[in-house]
Amino acid sequence: MAVVQSMGLYLNNMLTFSIRRLLPLVLLAGLASCDNLQQDIDVVIPDGPAQLVVECYLEPNQRAQLTVSETAPYLSSPIPVVPEDVTVVIAGPNRQRETLLYDPGFNFVTGKVYTHRGRNRLLIQPGDVFTLEAKDKKGRVVTGTAKMPTPVPLDTVEFNFNDRPAQLREAIVLARFRDPLETLDFYRFQIHRDSISQDPEVDYTIEDRLNEGKEVTLGTAYIFDPGDNLIISLYHFDEPYYRFLQSTQNARNANGNPFGQPAAVQSTVQGGIGVFTILSYERRSLVIP
């Protein structure tokens, strides 16, 4: 029995000794295998020909303003490339046709820069169709067509305070309107403080699939303070512009996100990238007392 126990202790000691000697070798082998798992990969980023990029929002009784630039490689400088040889023509009903001037500037009302502008105010009625053509000396041509939707009026715009103490109370804003019957409609709801040239406090888009012909109520959280001067805007637009807005938002969310899916911008123009549309909106001012 003692011999068996001694042999057992001997085998146990030998096994422990062997493990202690083998463990560093196993760790070294593991590290070596990890080195084998590392592999450098060269990612080839496609570098296609530069395309024209246009952004144009027409408004009734306003001069046309348009921004044109070029696409650039993914890792290039963030400074936009602005071609100066682009001819832009806007045309509409009643023989309205104008070649826009290349005259870069800044619109202090909207907070947007532009490269081309018109000299005449546009006469646009609901249902009117306008066209865009932008071409340069390299043979690149961008075209677009836009139809003005009928404005949807806001029935009521109101606010309500929460029940917190007076020095801490905040307000929500509610806006109501009637969705038109038998049409697929898309809306954008914005609320700005003081000026529409600033980023909106509230900004979201909806479609009327669940509210066809019904009263729609849009609202906010309790985020507004007494004394706030608010500008409430309800935009009514078509499906191409809605898809453009959704795709640009998805592209922003995916940019720099290693887990996000790449998102392509769904342009409303042909031959290039960008948007050409006619803005149709109802706007109200509201002061929170």
N, C-alpha and C positions, 0 to 999 in steps of 0.2 A: 504493500500500500504506500509505504514511504517512497519506494522507487518510482512508482507511478506519479506520486505528487511531485517528486523532484524532477522527473522528466517533463511534467506539465509546466512547472515553474521555468524550467530551462527553455522549453519551446516558447512560452509566453514572453520570456525576456528576449529571446532571439527574434521573435516577431516584432516586438516593440522596437528593438534596435534596428531591424531592417526597415521598418516604416520611417523611423527618424532619418535614416540615411537616404531612403528613396524620396521622401517628401520634397527636399529642395530640387531634386531632379525633375519631379513631376511639375513643380511650380515653374521651373525653367522651361520645361517642354510646353507648358500652358502658355507662358509668355511668348515663346517662339511661335506657337500656333496662332496667337492673337495678332502677331506681326504679319502672319500669312493672310489673316482676314482683312487687313487694311489694303485698300486698293485705290489709287488715284484715278479719277475719271475726268476727262476733259469734256465739258458740256459745250456743244456747238450751238450757238444762238443764231438763228436764221437772220440774215441781213438782206432783206429784199429791197427793191427800189422804193424810194420815198414817195409817199402819197400825200395829196392835198387833204388838209383837215379844215372843215368849215363849221362855223357856228353862227346861226342867224335866226333871230326871233322877231318877226314882224308884228307890229301893233297898229290898230286903226288910228288914223290921224297923227301918226308919228313918222319921222324920216327913217328909212332903212339903215341899219347898221349891221356890219358883218365882220367877223374875224376869220382870217385865213392864215394857216401855218402849214408846216410839213411834219410828217412822222419822222422819228429819229430812232437810231439803234437803242436797244434797251439800256446799255451801260454808257450812253453818251451823256454830254452835258445837259442839265435840266433847262438850260436857256433855250426857249423855243426858236425855231428857224422860221423866219417870216419872209416869204418870197414877195418881191416887189413888182413882178411882171404879170400879176394875175388880173384879168379883166372880169368884172362881175356885172351881170345883167339881171335885174329883177323885172318881171312882167306880170301883169294882171288884167282883169277885165276893163272895159271902157278905154282901151288903147293906152293903158298905163304901162309904160316901158321906160326904164331908166338904167343907164350905165353908172354904177357907183364910182365915186371918186376914191382914189387911194390917198387917204388922209388920216393916218393913225391918230387916235385920241382916246380919251377916257370919258365914260358916261358917269357923271357924278350921281345921277338918280338911281341907276341900277348897279353901280359899282363894277361895271364891266369895261374892259378895253376893247377897242375895235380897230380894224385896219382900213375898212372901206365904209363910206357913208353916202347916203343920198341927199339930194338938195330939196326934194319935194316931199310933202306929207302924203302918205298913202291913204287913199279912200278905200276902205275895206268894210264890207258888210258880211254878216253871217251867210255862209254858203259860197262866198267868193273863193276862187282858186288862183293862186299865184305860183309862178315858176321861178327857179333859180338856175343860172348857168355861170360857172366860174371856170375859166381856162387860162393856162399860161403858155409861154412860148416853147415849152418842152412837149406840148401836145397833150398834157393832162387836162381832163375835163371832168368836172363834178356837176351833176344836175340834181334837181329836187323839185318836188311838187307838194304844196300845202294847201289845205282847205280850212277856212275859219269855221270852227264850231259855234253853235248858238250859245251865248252866255247863259248860265244858269244862275238866277238871282238868289241871293241870301234872303230868306224870310225873316229870320231873327238872329241877332247876335247879342249875347248877354253874359253876365258874369255872376258868380256866387262865391261868397267867402266861406272859409271853414269856420269852425266854432272855437278856435283858439283865442287867447287874449288879444286885445286890440293891437298891442305893439308887436304881436307875432303872427297876426292873421295874414293869410294869403288867399288868392282868388283863382278859380278855374274859369275858363272861357268856353262857352257852348255856342255853336253855330248850327242853324237848321236850314235845310233847303229841300225842295221837291225834285226828285229824280224824274227825268222825262220817260215816258212810256215807249216801249217797242224799239228801243235803241240800246246798243252797248256803249256805255258811257264810262269815262275815266276822269278822275279828279285829282287835284293836288291842293292840299290845305296848308297854308302858311300863316304864321303870326310873327311879325317883326316888332321890335321895340324901336320907336322913334323914326326909323328910316328903313326902306327896303334895300338900301345899299349895304346894310350890315347883314351878317349871317342871321337867319331866322331862329327864333326861339323854338318854334314848332314847325315841322316840315315832314309831311308824309303823303303818300299817294294811295288811292283806293279805286276799285272798280265796282260797278253796280250789280254784279251777278246775283247777289242776295237781297238787293233793295230795289228791284225793278219797279219803277212807278211809285215808290213809297217815299215818305218823308225820311230824310237822313239827318241824323244828329252827329256832329263831329265835336270832339271836346279835347281838353287838356288835363294835365294834373294840376295840383295846387302849386303853381310856380310864379304867379304874378303878384306884385306888391302894390299897395295903395300909391297912387300917383303915376303909375305906368301909363305911357301913351302908346297904344297898340295899333297896328295896322293889320287887319285880317283880310286875307286874299283867298278866294276860291277859284281855281283854274279848272276849266272844262276843256278837255282835249281829246284827240283821236288815239287809236291804238298804237300806231307807229311811234308817236312821241312818248307814250306810256312805256313801251318796250325799251325805248332809248334810255329813259330815266332809270328803269329797273336795271338795265345792263350796266350803266355807268356806276350805279351804286354797288352792284356786285363786283365790278372791277376794282373799285376803291377798297372794298372789304378784302379782296384777294391779294391786293398789292402788299408785298412784304410779309404775307402770312404763309409760312412753310407748309401748313396743313390745308390751306385753301385751294380750291380748284381754280385754275385760270378761267377768266371770264372775258369773253369778247364783247365789244361794244356793238349793239345792234343799231346801225346808223339809219337815218331816214333819208339819206342821199345815195346816189349811185355814182360810181367812178372814183370814190374817195371815202373819207370817214367824216362823220359829224352829224349835224342836225340842222334842218330847215323847217320851221313851223310858224304858225300864226297863233299868237297868244289871245285867248278869250277868257276873260276873268271878271269877277265881281269883287269889289274892294270896299271895305268899311273901316272907319276909324273908331276906336273905343278907348275912353279914358277911365282907368280904375280910380274911383274917388278915394 
